[in-house]
Amino acid sequence: MGSIHPHVAIQPAYGTVHIFKFQFANTAELELAARNIYLRPALSRSNPATKWPCFSGLSLLAVTTMLHRTISVKTWSFNLAIIVDNHEKRAISMRNPSSTINRMSKWRALQQPALYLPPSTKLKQFTEFGSNPGALQSYVYIPSTLLPKAPLVVVLHGCMQTADDYDQGSGWSDHAEKHGFAILYPEQTRSNNPNTCFNWFKPTDSRRGDGEPESIIQMITSMITAHDLDPHAVYVTGLSAGGAMTSILLAQYPDVFAGGAIIAGLPFGAAANVPEAFAAMNGAGRQTSSAIKVDSRIFYQSGWPTLSVWHGEEDDIVNPSNSDAIIGQWLAARGLSQDSVKNSTANGFSRRYWVDTDGQEFLESWRIPGMGHGTPRDGDDAGNSGPYMLDAGISSTRHIAKFWYKERA
């Protein structure tokens, strides 16, 4: 699977260089390792003690993104040089190499298909949507029979994914075709983020009227006008970084959305820079229970969106404690406590939910035992399982749509 190379070199200008030897069967395994090692890596397919390129300041995930586009091989084998800064004396790896190797072994045992699926032709690019301050791309799916004043569902992909990747795994376009609603897929660009993560941790991309959130709102406004959609039936869901951006959109634009769903995401205001983002992903983020503060005029005109929260109990990329933080944040925003929780089951899975003063469900939480980082699906879902699109025996897409529809009934 992988082994630690005994060689250790010294680079006085930078720090101590620890060399590790890894071998991967496919890009999915490579990416899994990349997500667990951060800061000042260097990669080489030759002896790193001689000459190797230096990607100082970039995460290994960013470097592998470059390699995905430039190298086509069936087996990835290279040495990884991690430079420990002699001045700051801080730990460089978020997890140690042996832990990474063990996690990669578990990953290989799952025998997941390749990360990158062949592109489909379902989604169409949508370009006419405003000034686009966040410099995002946009794709849409309009069903063959669009209902009059149809709902609009906004879907945000995770890191290292595209709109098409996520649609193929989640089956949202198939669901839209069956039920007659429209789908909008904002897509991150590599010029914004080399890992195609939405920049939920940047202040300029996490506030109303600015950056990526404002680009998404412009897309929504243009879609409603272009297809005569119901402006009171706009919903948003996202995975991981897309889930974190969903938190931002719901908190900053509650007047736009009737409901949302956050999958393996993070609460609003959890981070304002990259180090804080990684801390939040590890479950050590800011205290965010009172972070949702919107203009009272917006609140009284629109009320709060309903919210569905999903997380795998074995998620070791975004700590499951983040789902509890999201729940606490939204209960606090509405002045309610955890004591109002109720319980039910579906497909053999436990579900917690909360009701408002009128007895209407407004918040639900699903924690999926044994599931890692990704979107839960079942065998009846259209599309493909794969990395971050996990066959868990329950379809988050169907249950989220059902939760939203119930709130509309």
Secondary structure, 3 states (H helix, E strand, C coil): CEECCCCEEEECCCEEEEEEEEEECCHHHHHHHHCCECCCEEEECCCCCCCCCCCCCCCHHHHHHHHHHHCCCCCEEEEEEEEEECCCCCCCECCCHHHHHHHHHHHHHHCCCCCCCCCCCCCEECCCCCCCCCCCEEEEECCCCCCCCCCEEEEECCCCCCHHHHHHHHCHHHHHHHHCCEEEEEECCCCCCCCCCCCCCCHHHCCCCCHHHHHHHHHHHHHHHHHCCCCCCEEEEEECHHHHHHHHHHHHCCCCCCEEEEECCCCCCCCCCHHHHHHHHCCCCCCCCCCCCCCHHHHHHHCCCEEEEEEECCCCCCCCHHHHHHHHHHHHHCCCCHHHEEEEEECCEEEEEEECCCCCEEEEEEEECCCCCCEEECCCCCCCCECCEEECCCCHHHHHHHHHHHHHC
